């Protein structure tokens, strides 16, 4: 007769041998007979997390710690799953509980440091990760996490030392190359940064293009990141087209359907714009859009600056002018678009996005007609501002071409770091960008302008998490601008 212990041993053996499906089935069979068996609950949760489903792991491991609250490992794994699921606030006390039970749990130490980093508590995150590094010197992921915190603290030499230590042992470690590249890019060392940034993607079967003569080839330019990245770097497509035309080659731009109409203006007899499908179209060479700066040897003095390089259809502009007029465009004042949040599934969204209520000081500025361009899940928070008069303009937006037409009818966009700022910048529309203390690399450090987009003005947090000071500054500047507009 097979005992519970025998069944659990068999399940663990499957798990340790990498047979995840067999292990999960075995854990489920145990739980069918004994639903509160803590080891099966815990280890099935671990298997779920290892398979990329942290959300499914959390309730399983939570049940395990309720049954056996003094076991350290389940608390550590629960905290790690909460962190991976971006539930950072509850992850912190769970991980501290794990460490109270086992202060030498290196995985929990690292997870706590990474959690505090995600919460923008950089100095204390650094302290926990340094403690982890002392406990397991040379551990690659620990050093990358520590280096990333040091980078966000602007201790760049120490950060590079962490990444270099990983690469000394693991020369092909993509994560270390990428982390080091981001530190170089944010400091404006673009040419060095582009090289390391190539480690972000997996190569096609066709050869990559790195700027060599095209010799009549068909080159595929394709998205490998988000919408904003595609809009930022599609500026290079006309340069590729010129290079292709000189040798009788062709260019195919493959993009998302939400960008297809917008990018359609780049089409020509030698440039074809396609919606991305399951299979790449026939081509000889390929280049991700975000690799084009490397191919052209871009540094801060050689960024292609032909603005605008994206523009809305005139018919769309006229239609949106009429729609906005129907919503009250005859009222005096500046027309200011607002976007306060990005995609909540973005890895750094909690630091780049705002709670909708934080906009109230801005919305109190007189002489301004505020128009929301917020999309996605955060749009559901707009009714909280129903007393402010802010209007919702996105109900009939089909794609980024429609968003471009709205922007063409505004005086200004105020936004957090999300795709719409790239659209405004590519169109040459005035835009004010609200940035966290540790910004994305492309916005560099300590400057109020952007070499990528001349129409942008950057407003930065003076310290991690301090949006109130930033928004207060924006409100004061907007008030002065609205007053000047009112005197004209």
C-alpha positions in Angstrom: 0.0 0.0 0.0 1.4 3.4 -1.0 1.5 5.7 2.0 1.2 9.5 1.9 4.9 9.8 2.5 5.6 7.5 -0.4 3.4 9.6 -2.7 5.0 12.8 -1.5 8.5 11.4 -2.1 7.5 10.3 -5.6 6.1 13.7 -6.4 9.2 15.5 -5.1 11.4 13.2 -7.2 9.5 14.2 -10.3 9.8 17.8 -9.3 13.6 17.6 -8.7 14.1 15.8 -12.0 12.4 18.6 -13.9 9.2 16.7 -14.7 7.0 19.5 -13.6 3.7 18.2 -15.1 4.1 14.8 -13.4 5.0 16.4 -10.1 2.0 18.7 -10.3 -0.3 15.8 -11.0 1.1 13.9 -8.1 0.7 16.8 -5.7 -3.0 17.2 -6.9 -3.6 13.5 -6.2 -2.3 13.9 -2.7 -4.5 17.0 -2.1 -7.5 15.1 -3.4 -7.1 12.7 -0.5 -5.8 15.2 2.0 -6.8 18.8 1.0 -4.8 20.5 3.8 -1.5 18.5 3.3 1.0 21.4 3.7 3.9 20.0 1.8 1.7 19.2 -1.2 0.1 22.7 -1.1 3.5 24.4 -0.8 5.2 22.4 -3.5 2.4 22.6 -5.9 2.5 26.3 -5.5 6.2 26.3 -6.1 5.7 24.3 -9.3 3.1 26.8 -10.4 5.5 29.7 -9.8 8.3 27.9 -11.6 6.0 27.5 -14.5 5.3 31.2 -14.7 1.9 31.3 -13.0 2.7 33.2 -9.8 -1.0 34.2 -9.4 -2.0 30.5 -9.1 0.9 29.8 -6.7 -0.2 32.4 -4.2 -3.4 30.8 -2.9 -1.8 27.4 -2.7 1.2 28.5 -0.7 -1.0 30.8 1.5 -3.0 27.7 2.5 0.3 25.9 3.3 1.5 28.6 5.7 -1.9 28.7 7.4 -1.6 25.0 8.1 2.0 25.1 9.1 2.8 28.8 10.1 6.3 28.1 11.6 7.9 26.7 8.4 10.2 29.2 6.9 10.5 28.0 3.3 6.8 28.4 2.4 6.8 32.0 3.7 9.8 32.7 1.5 8.2 31.2 -1.5 5.0 33.0 -0.9 6.8 36.3 -0.7 8.7 35.6 -3.9 5.4 34.7 -5.7 3.8 37.9 -4.5 6.8 39.9 -5.7 6.7 38.2 -9.2 3.0 39.0 -9.3 3.8 42.6 -8.6 2.0 42.5 -5.3 4.9 44.3 -3.6 3.2 45.7 -0.5 1.9 42.4 0.8 5.2 40.7 -0.3 7.3 42.7 2.2 5.8 41.5 5.5 5.6 38.0 4.2 9.3 38.0 3.4 10.2 39.6 6.7 8.3 36.8 8.4 10.3 34.2 6.4 13.5 35.9 7.5 12.4 36.0 11.2 12.1 32.2 10.9 15.3 31.8 9.0 17.6 34.8 8.8 20.0 33.0 6.5 17.4 32.3 3.8 19.3 33.8 0.9 16.4 33.6 -1.5 14.1 35.4 0.9 16.8 38.0 1.5 17.2 38.6 -2.2 13.4 38.7 -2.8 13.0 41.3 0.0 15.7 43.5 -1.5 14.1 43.2 -5.0 10.7 44.0 -3.5 12.0 47.1 -1.7 13.6 48.2 -5.0 10.3 47.8 -6.7 8.8 50.0 -4.0 11.5 52.7 -4.8 13.0 52.3 -1.4 16.5 52.2 -2.9 18.9 52.6 0.1 17.2 49.9 2.2 16.9 47.6 -0.8 20.6 48.0 -1.3 21.3 47.1 2.3 19.4 43.8 2.0 21.0 42.9 -1.3 24.5 43.6 0.0 23.6 41.3 2.9 22.5 38.6 0.4 25.7 39.1 -1.7 27.8 38.5 1.5 25.9 35.3 2.1 26.4 34.0 -1.4 29.3 35.8 -3.1 29.4 35.7 -6.8 25.7 34.7 -7.3 24.7 36.1 -10.6 21.1 37.1 -10.0 22.0 38.6 -6.6 24.7 40.7 -8.2 22.4 41.8 -11.0 19.7 42.9 -8.6 22.3 44.7 -6.4 23.8 46.4 -9.5 20.3 47.5 -10.7 19.6 49.2 -7.3 23.0 50.8 -7.3 22.3 52.1 -10.9 19.0 53.6 -9.7 20.9 55.2 -6.8 23.2 56.7 -9.5 26.2 54.8 -8.1 27.2 53.8 -11.6 30.8 52.6 -11.1 29.6 50.3 -8.3 26.8 49.1 -10.4 29.1 48.3 -13.3 31.4 46.4 -11.0 28.5 44.1 -10.1 27.6 43.5 -13.7 31.2 43.0 -14.7 31.6 40.4 -11.9 28.8 38.4 -13.4 30.2 38.7 -16.9 33.6 37.6 -15.8 32.1 34.2 -14.8 29.3 34.1 -17.4 30.4 36.1 -20.5 27.1 35.4 -22.3 24.8 36.3 -19.5 22.0 38.3 -21.3 20.7 39.9 -18.1 24.0 41.3 -17.0 24.8 42.7 -20.5 21.4 44.3 -20.6 21.6 45.8 -17.1 25.0 47.2 -17.9 23.7 48.6 -21.2 20.8 50.4 -19.5 23.2 52.1 -17.1 25.3 53.4 -20.1 22.3 54.5 -22.1 20.8 56.5 -19.2 24.1 58.4 -18.9 24.1 59.2 -22.6 26.9 56.7 -23.6 24.7 55.5 -26.4 27.1 53.7 -28.7 28.4 51.5 -25.8 24.9 51.0 -24.6 23.5 49.9 -28.0 26.0 47.0 -28.1 24.8 45.5 -24.8 21.2 46.3 -25.6 21.3 43.7 -28.3 21.1 41.0 -25.6 17.4 41.8 -25.1 16.1 39.7 -28.1 16.4 36.3 -29.7 17.6 36.2 -33.2 15.7 35.3 -36.3 16.8 32.5 -38.7 17.7 35.2 -41.2 20.9 37.3 -40.7 20.6 40.5 -38.7 21.3 43.8 -40.3 23.9 46.0 -38.5 24.4 48.8 -41.1 26.2 46.9 -43.8 25.4 47.6 -47.5 22.1 46.1 -48.5 23.1 45.0 -52.0 19.6 44.7 -53.3 18.3 42.7 -50.3 14.8 42.9 -48.7 15.1 44.0 -45.1 12.4 43.4 -42.5 12.1 46.0 -39.7 10.1 44.5 -36.9 8.8 45.4 -33.4 10.5 43.7 -30.5 9.3 45.9 -27.7 6.2 48.1 -27.0 4.2 50.6 -28.9 6.2 53.6 -27.7 9.5 52.0 -28.6 8.2 51.3 -32.1 7.2 54.9 -32.5 10.5 56.2 -31.2 12.7 54.2 -33.5 10.6 54.0 -36.7 12.2 57.4 -37.4 15.1 55.4 -38.8 12.9 53.6 -41.4 13.3 56.4 -44.0 17.1 56.1 -43.6 16.9 52.4 -44.2 14.7 53.0 -47.2 17.3 55.4 -48.7 20.0 52.8 -48.2 17.9 50.1 -49.8 16.9 52.3 -52.7 20.5 53.0 -53.6 21.0 49.3 -54.3 17.6 48.3 -55.6 16.5 46.8 -52.2 13.2 46.9 -50.4 12.0 47.5 -46.9 9.2 45.8 -45.0 8.0 47.4 -41.8 6.1 44.8 -39.7 4.0 46.3 -36.9 1.0 45.9 -34.6 -2.5 46.5 -36.0 -2.9 49.5 -33.6 0.1 51.2 -35.3 -0.7 50.1 -38.9 -2.6 53.1 -40.1 -0.2 55.5 -38.4 2.9 53.9 -39.9 1.1 53.6 -43.3 2.3 57.1 -44.1 5.8 55.7 -44.3 4.9 53.4 -47.2 6.3 54.1 -50.7 7.2 52.1 -53.8 10.1 50.6 -51.9 8.6 50.5 -48.4 5.8 48.1 -47.5 4.0 48.3 -44.1 2.3 45.1 -42.9 0.4 44.0 -39.8 2.5 41.5 -37.9 1.3 38.0 -38.4 2.2 34.5 -37.0 4.9 34.2 -39.7 7.4 36.7 -40.9 7.0 37.8 -44.5 9.8 36.7 -46.9 13.0 38.7 -46.4 16.8 38.4 -46.6 17.9 40.5 -43.6 16.1 41.7 -40.5 16.5 44.3 -37.8 14.5 45.1 -34.7 13.4 48.7 -34.7 15.2 49.2 -31.4 18.5 48.0 -33.0 18.4 50.6 -35.7 20.3 53.2 -33.6 23.1 50.7 -33.3 23.1 50.1 -37.0 23.5 53.8 -37.7 26.1 54.4 -35.0 23.8 56.8 -33.1 25.2 58.9 -30.3 23.8 62.0 -28.6 24.9 64.3 -31.5 23.6 62.2 -34.3 20.0 61.3 -33.4 17.8 61.7 -36.5 15.8 64.8 -35.8 13.5 65.3 -38.7 10.3 66.1 -36.8 7.5 65.4 -37.5 8.1 61.9 -38.9 4.6 60.7 -37.9 1.4 62.6 -38.8 -2.3 61.9 -38.6 -4.6 61.8 -41.6 -6.1 65.2 -42.3 -9.5 63.7 -42.5 -9.1 62.2 -39.1 -7.9 65.5 -37.7 -11.1 67.2 -39.1 -13.4 64.5 -37.7 -11.8 64.8 -34.2 -11.9 68.6 -34.4 -15.7 68.3 -34.9 -16.0 65.7 -32.1 -14.1 67.9 -29.6 -16.2 70.9 -30.6 -19.3 69.0 -29.8 -17.9 68.3 -26.4 -17.4 72.0 -25.7 -14.5 73.2 -27.8 -16.0 76.7 -27.9 -15.0 77.3 -24.3 -11.9 79.5 -23.9 -8.6 78.3 -22.6 -5.8 75.9 -23.4 -6.8 72.4 -24.5 -4.6 70.0 -22.5 -4.6 66.3 -22.8 -3.9 64.1 -19.8 -2.5 60.6 -19.4 -1.7 59.5 -15.8 -1.0 55.8 -16.1 0.7 53.2 -18.4 0.1 49.5 -18.8 -0.3 48.1 -15.3 1.5 45.0 -16.4 4.7 46.9 -17.2 7.5 45.9 -14.9 8.0 49.4 -13.6 4.5 50.7 -13.8 4.0 51.4 -10.1 6.9 53.9 -10.2 6.0 55.6 -13.6 2.2 55.8 -13.1 0.1 58.1 -10.9 -3.1 57.4 -8.9 -5.8 59.4 -10.6 -6.5 61.5 -7.5 -3.0 62.9 -7.7 -4.1 65.0 -10.7 -6.4 67.2 -8.6 -3.8 70.1 -8.1 -3.3 70.1 -11.9 -7.0 70.0 -12.6 -7.6 73.1 -10.4 -5.6 75.3 -12.7 -8.0 77.9 -14.2 -8.3 78.6 -17.9 -7.6 75.1 -19.0 -9.9 72.5 -20.7 -8.6 69.1 -19.7 -9.2 66.1 -22.0 -8.4 62.6 -20.9 -6.5 60.4 -23.3 -6.2 57.6 -20.8 -6.7 54.1 -22.1 -6.7 50.6 -20.6 -7.7 49.6 -17.1 -6.8 52.9 -15.4 -9.4 54.7 -17.5 -12.0 53.1 -15.2 -10.8 55.5 -12.4 -11.8 58.6 -14.4 -15.3 58.9 -12.7 -13.4 59.7 -9.4 -12.7 63.1 -11.1 -16.2 63.7 -12.3 -16.4 66.9 -10.2 -13.4 68.5 -12.1 -14.9 68.8 -15.6 -12.3 66.6 -17.2 -13.6 65.1 -20.5 -13.0 61.6 -21.8 -12.0 61.6 -25.5 -11.0 58.0 -26.1 -14.4 56.2 -26.3 -14.3 56.2 -30.1 -10.5 55.8 -30.5 -9.7 52.9 -32.7 -5.9 53.0 -32.9 -2.9 55.3 -32.6 -3.9 57.1 -35.8 -7.0 58.4 -34.0 -4.9 59.4 -30.9 -2.6 61.3 -33.3 -5.6 63.2 -34.7 -6.7 64.1 -31.2 -3.2 65.3 -30.3 -3.3 67.5 -33.4 -6.2 69.3 -31.9 -4.6 70.0 -28.5 -2.3 72.7 -27.3 -0.4 70.5 -24.9 -0.1 66.9 -23.6 0.7 66.2 -19.9 1.6 62.5 -19.5 3.5 59.9 -17.6 6.1 57.8 -19.4 3.9 55.7 -21.7 3.4 55.3 -25.5 1.4 58.5 -26.1 4.5 60.7 -25.2 6.4 59.1 -28.1 3.5 59.8 -30.4 3.4 63.5 -29.4 7.1 63.8 -29.7 7.1 62.2 -33.2 4.5 64.6 -34.3 6.2 67.7 -32.7 3.2 68.3 -30.4 4.2 70.1 -27.2 4.2 67.6 -24.3 5.2 67.7 -20.7 6.5 64.3 -19.4 6.3 63.4 -15.7 9.3 61.2 -14.8 10.1 59.1 -11.7 13.4 59.7 -9.9 15.0 56.6 -11.6 13.8 57.2 -15.2 13.8 54.9 -18.2 17.2 55.1 -19.9 16.0 57.1 -22.9 15.2 60.2 -20.8 18.8 60.4 -19.5 19.5 62.2 -16.3 19.0 65.7 -14.8 17.8 67.5 -18.0 14.5 69.1 -18.8 14.7 68.4 -22.5 15.0 65.3 -24.7 17.4 64.9 -27.7 14.9 62.5 -29.1 12.0 64.9 -29.2 12.4 68.7 -29.3 8.8 69.4 -28.3 9.1 67.7 -24.9 9.7 69.2 -21.5 10.6 66.9 -18.7 9.5 67.2 -15.1 11.3 64.9 -12.8 10.7 63.6 -9.2 13.2 65.3 -6.9 13.3 62.1 -4.8 11.8 58.6 -5.2 8.1 58.5 -5.0 7.6 62.3 -4.7 4.9 63.1 -7.2 3.4 65.9 -5.2 6.4 68.2 -5.7 6.5 67.3 -9.4 2.8 67.9 -9.9 3.0 71.2 -7.9 5.7 72.4 -10.3 3.7 71.4 -13.3 0.6 73.1 -12.0 2.5 76.3 -11.4 4.0 76.3 -14.8 0.7 75.5 -16.5 -1.1 78.2 -14.5 1.4 80.8 -15.8 1.0 79.5 -19.4 -2.8 79.6 -19.2 -2.7 83.1 -17.9 -0.5 84.2 -20.8 -2.8 82.5 -23.3 -5.8 84.3 -21.7 -4.2 87.7 -22.2 -3.7 87.2 -25.9 
